[in-house]
Amino acid sequence: MKTIITKNIEETRNFAREFARTLRAPVTIALHGDLGVGKSEIARTIIQTLCGADTVVPSPTFTLVQTYNALGMKISHFDLYRISDAAELVEIGLDYAIQNDITLIEWPDIAKDMLPSNALHIDISEFENGRKIVIN
């Protein structure tokens, strides 16, 4: 377990940039935290670090998944907030992505039975002076 404290959005982005440079497919990153805590910002920064800073990274809240190509690897960014039935996860390709891609999952709780044992869990929480980021 590793804990990082960031005091502002730029420090959070710097963490995500450094973390992104360590990633190689296949790897699954489960992003945990309350609404508005920075899950999407961390995912966006990881994607832009690997795909280029000018890469447009919309939130997959309504599309459920967005895919990107980077350095010969595919990145799949899932937002499972609106999923109510775990059976839908196969339909949207989560199982395939986990086996092949850099897979970023926001709101991963509904997919807990599909996550590989080596998935990285990033728990993000806010406190009065910034964010606490815990990687398990």
C-alpha positions as CSV (number, residue, x, y, z in Angstrom):
1,M,0.0,0.0,0.0
2,K,1.2,3.5,-0.9
3,T,-0.3,6.8,0.2
4,I,0.1,10.1,-1.6
5,I,-1.2,13.4,-0.4
6,T,-1.8,16.1,-3.0
7,K,-2.6,19.7,-2.1
8,N,-4.1,20.9,-5.4
9,I,-5.2,19.7,-8.8
10,E,-1.8,20.1,-10.3
11,E,-0.2,17.8,-7.7
12,T,-2.9,15.3,-8.4
13,R,-2.2,15.4,-12.1
14,N,1.5,15.0,-11.4
15,F,0.8,11.9,-9.5
16,A,-1.3,10.5,-12.4
17,R,1.4,11.4,-14.9
18,E,4.1,9.5,-12.9
19,F,1.7,6.6,-12.3
20,A,0.8,6.4,-16.0
21,R,4.4,5.9,-17.1
22,T,4.5,2.7,-15.1
23,L,1.5,1.1,-16.8
24,R,1.7,-1.7,-19.4
25,A,-1.2,-3.7,-20.7
26,P,-2.9,-5.8,-19.4
27,V,-3.5,-4.0,-16.2
28,T,-6.7,-3.0,-14.4
29,I,-7.0,0.1,-12.3
30,A,-10.1,0.5,-10.1
31,L,-10.7,4.1,-9.1
32,H,-12.7,4.4,-5.9
33,G,-14.0,7.6,-4.2
34,D,-17.0,9.8,-3.8
35,L,-18.6,11.9,-6.5
36,G,-16.4,14.8,-7.5
37,V,-13.3,13.5,-5.7
38,G,-11.0,13.3,-8.8
39,K,-11.5,9.9,-10.3
40,S,-12.2,11.3,-13.8
41,E,-9.3,13.8,-13.5
42,I,-6.8,11.0,-12.7
43,A,-8.2,8.8,-15.5
44,R,-8.0,11.7,-18.0
45,T,-4.4,12.6,-17.0
46,I,-3.3,8.9,-17.3
47,I,-4.9,8.8,-20.8
48,Q,-3.4,12.1,-21.9
49,T,0.0,11.1,-20.6
50,L,0.0,7.9,-22.7
51,C,-1.9,9.2,-25.7
52,G,-0.7,12.9,-25.9
53,A,-1.7,16.0,-24.0
54,D,-4.1,17.1,-26.8
55,T,-6.2,13.9,-26.6
56,V,-9.8,14.8,-25.9
57,V,-11.0,12.6,-23.0
58,P,-14.7,12.9,-22.4
59,S,-16.3,11.3,-19.4
60,P,-17.7,7.9,-20.2
61,T,-20.6,8.5,-17.8
62,F,-23.2,8.1,-20.6
63,T,-21.3,6.0,-23.1
64,L,-20.1,3.7,-20.3
65,V,-16.7,3.1,-22.1
66,Q,-14.2,5.1,-24.2
67,T,-11.2,3.5,-25.9
68,Y,-7.9,5.0,-26.9
69,N,-4.7,3.7,-28.6
70,A,-1.3,4.5,-27.0
71,L,2.2,3.2,-27.5
72,G,0.9,0.0,-29.1
73,M,-1.5,-0.6,-26.3
74,K,-5.3,0.0,-26.0
75,I,-6.7,2.0,-23.0
76,S,-10.3,1.3,-22.0
77,H,-11.9,3.8,-19.7
78,F,-15.1,2.6,-18.0
79,D,-17.6,4.5,-15.9
80,L,-19.9,1.9,-14.2
81,Y,-21.9,4.5,-12.2
82,R,-25.1,3.8,-14.2
83,I,-24.7,0.0,-14.4
84,S,-27.3,-1.7,-12.2
85,D,-26.9,-5.3,-13.4
86,A,-23.4,-7.0,-13.4
87,A,-24.5,-9.0,-16.5
88,E,-24.2,-5.8,-18.5
89,L,-20.5,-5.7,-17.9
90,V,-19.8,-8.5,-20.4
91,E,-22.0,-6.7,-23.0
92,I,-19.9,-3.6,-22.7
93,G,-16.6,-5.5,-23.1
94,L,-15.2,-5.2,-19.6
95,D,-14.0,-8.8,-19.4
96,Y,-12.2,-8.5,-22.8
97,A,-10.6,-5.2,-21.7
98,I,-9.4,-6.6,-18.4
99,Q,-7.6,-9.4,-20.3
100,N,-6.0,-7.2,-22.9
101,D,-5.9,-3.4,-22.1
102,I,-4.9,-0.8,-19.7
103,T,-8.3,-0.7,-18.1
104,L,-9.4,2.2,-16.0
105,I,-12.7,1.7,-14.1
106,E,-14.6,4.4,-12.2
107,W,-17.2,3.1,-9.8
108,P,-15.8,-0.4,-9.9
109,D,-17.9,-2.0,-7.1
110,I,-20.4,-3.7,-9.3
111,A,-17.5,-5.4,-11.1
112,K,-15.8,-6.7,-8.0
113,D,-16.3,-10.3,-9.0
114,M,-14.7,-9.7,-12.4
115,L,-11.6,-7.8,-11.3
116,P,-8.4,-9.7,-11.4
117,S,-6.6,-10.5,-8.2
118,N,-3.7,-8.2,-9.3
119,A,-6.0,-5.2,-10.0
120,L,-4.6,-1.9,-8.6
121,H,-7.1,-0.1,-6.4
122,I,-6.8,3.6,-6.1
123,D,-8.9,5.1,-3.2
124,I,-9.3,8.8,-3.4
125,S,-10.7,11.0,-0.6
126,E,-10.8,14.7,0.1
127,F,-9.8,16.4,3.3
128,E,-9.6,20.1,4.1
129,N,-6.1,20.6,2.7
130,G,-6.2,18.4,-0.4
131,R,-6.6,14.7,-1.5
132,K,-5.4,11.5,0.0
133,I,-4.7,8.8,-2.7
134,V,-4.1,5.3,-1.5
135,I,-2.9,2.6,-3.9
136,N,-3.4,-1.0,-3.0
